[in-house]
């Protein structure tokens, strides 16, 4: 899959509202990652090793969106997946501190 950070997704949606006519545009991030890579990245950010339960009888599905059109007429995503996870964790910490 090609996950996208929320700030980039919002920027793409905002820009799409300014477009004339009707368009079909995939919104996604610049990196293509497997669920295992995503899990390892989140584990690194949390300082914990991920645990995976595998089901080898299930054929993997690929859900990669072609983001060329998004990059040409909307935005180029600027936040890579690991940075997005780290920003999310910082925001969560700030939110928790505000609630205390």
Secondary structure, DSSP 8 states (H G I E B T S, - for coil): -----HHHHHHHHHHHTT--S--------S----HHHHHHHHHHHHT--------TTS---------HHHHHHT------HHHHHHHHHHHHHHHHHHH-
